[in-house]
Amino acid sequence: MLVASELKAGMVLRMEGEIYRVLEVESRAGAAKLGGVVKAKLSNVRSGRVWEPHLRPQERVEELQVERQLLEFLFRQGSTCTFMNPYTYEQIEISGEILGPAEQFLQSGMEVPVEFFEGVPISAVLPDIMEARIADTAPATRSQQDSAWKEARLDNGLAIRVPLFIAPGEIVRVNLRTGQYVERAHPDRKRIA
């Protein structure tokens, strides 16, 4: 058990019988006789529903210890993704709802850190920006306008808007939270997102 004033983003809690991940925390000090308040933004790990409770700074909450395993992505079948533990060769099926929008960017052989609570997968830790190849778009053109965009379809089936200079077959970086183009990927240099 810990007090609400000690909450940090990324923690996993049990509140009202449900398991939540802390997305954001904001603490406000109280004035005079009024106590402070801790505003938390929590995401239900099973349903994805976001809840924003206001807690007293000394209110006790139950922190849960999660186990993190590095699993290898094998394949997708319907809305379920199959992963394998590379040490035990045990296969684990994880719902696409747990993976979120990053599910569409998974490629066979990719290693993904997955968090478990009581033997049940509750979340996958994926980067905010992932790379994908442009499968179909209009030919690349040079333009005087920096703000000119065109439609493009990625190799995973998603449609995004990209600048006019992007050609079919190029690899681009996409922000998973917004689903928007970030930049052209440069294979010769490594970037840390």
N, C-alpha and C positions, 0 to 999 in steps of 0.2 A: 504494500500500500504506500502511496505517496500523496502529497498534498497537491492541490490544483495549481499552486504557484510554481511548482517544479515541472510542469508539463513542457514538452518540447516536440517539435514537428518530427514525425516518423515513429513515435511511440505507438504501441498497441495497447488498448485499454478494454476492460469489460465494464459497461455501464448499462444498467437496467436489463441485464441478461443478454445483451448483444455485444459483439466484438467490433470495435471501431479503431481506425488508424487516425492519428492526429495529423491534420494537414497544416493548420496554422494555429498559433496561440498569440493572444494579445492581452497583456496585463495592464490594468489601470489602478492607480493608487486611489485610496479613498480620501475624503476631506472631512475634517472634524470628526463627528460621531459616525459618519457613514463609512462602512467598510469598503475595501477595494473590490474589484471584480476581475475575473479571468474569463475572457471570451475565447472559446475554442471552436475551431471548425473541424468536425469529425466526419469521416467517411465510413459507412458500414461496410465491412469487408465482404459480406455475403451478397448484399443487395446493391451496393454502390450508392445508396441514398446518403445525402449530405445532411448533417445535423449541426446546428450552431448553438450549443447550450451556453448559458452564463453561469459560472460557478463562483462560489466564495473562495478566496485565496487559501483558506485553511481546510476546505472541504476535501475529504479523502476519496481517492479514486484507485481502482485496482489496475495496476500495470501487469501486462502479461508478457512472459518471456517466449519469444518465437525462435524457432530453429531455422537457420538458413542453409539450403543445400544448392549446390551448383548442378543443374540438370541440363541435359542435351536435348534440344528440340528434334523430334523425329518426323512427325507428320500431323496434318490437320484432317479431321474427318467430321464434316458438319460443323457444329459449334463447339466441338471438343478438340483439344490439342493433346497429343501424346508426347511425353517426355521420358527420358531414360536416365537413371542414375548411372554415371559412367564407372562407378566402383562396384556396384552390386548387380548391374544390368537389369534392375527392377524397372518396369514401365509404369508410369503414373499418368493418368488422364486428368487434365485440368480444363475446366470450363472456360470458354472464351470471355465470359463476363468478368472473370478474375483477372485476366490479362489486359482487358480494356482495348483501346485502339491499337496498341502495339502488336496485337495478335496478327494483324494483316501484314506486318513487316518481318515476321519470323521466317527464317530460312533453315532448311534441314542442316543439322550439324552445329547450329548456333547454341552457345552455352548461355543459360539464363539463370540468375540467382532466384530461387523460389523460397518464400517463407512459409513455414508450417507451424500450426498450433494444434497440439494434441494429435499429431499425425495427419492432419487435414490441411491441404494447401489453401492459404488465405490470400496471398498476393505474390506478384512477380515484380522484381526490381529491374525495370528496364530504363534505358536512357530516355531523355526528353526528345532527343533528335536522332533519327535513324535515316539510313540511306536506302534508296530504291532506284531502279533503272526506269527510264522513260520508255514505254513500249510504243506509244503512238502520240504524235503531235504534228502540227504543221512544220514544214522545213524551217530551219533557222534563218533569220533575217537580221540585218543590222538596222537599227532605228535611231533617230535623233532623240526620241523620247525615252527617258529612263522608266517612265511609269506605264509603258505599254506591256500588256500581258496577253497570253493565249492559253487555251485549254490544252491539257495534256493528260494522258492516261498512263498510270504506272504499271509495271509488270505484275503487281498484286491486284490490279483491277480498280484501284482508287483513281478518281479524277481530281486533279488539282490545277491551279493556275500557275504558270511559269513565265519568266521573261521571254521576249521574242528571240533572244540569241540561243536558247536551249534547243538542241536537236534530238531527234529520236536516237535511242541507244545510250544517251549520256546518263550518268549517275548523279542524282541530286539528293540533297539533304532536306528532310521534311520534319517540321515540328509536330510531334505526336499530339500535343495538347490542343493545338489550333488546326492541324491538318493543312498547314500552309508551307509553301516553298521557303527555304532559308537561304540556300546557296548551292552552287554547283560543287560537287565533290571533286577533290583533286586527289587521285590515287597515289601520287608521288609524295604527298605530305600527310602526316597523321595529325588529326585535330582531336582535341579532348573537349567533349561537350559538357 
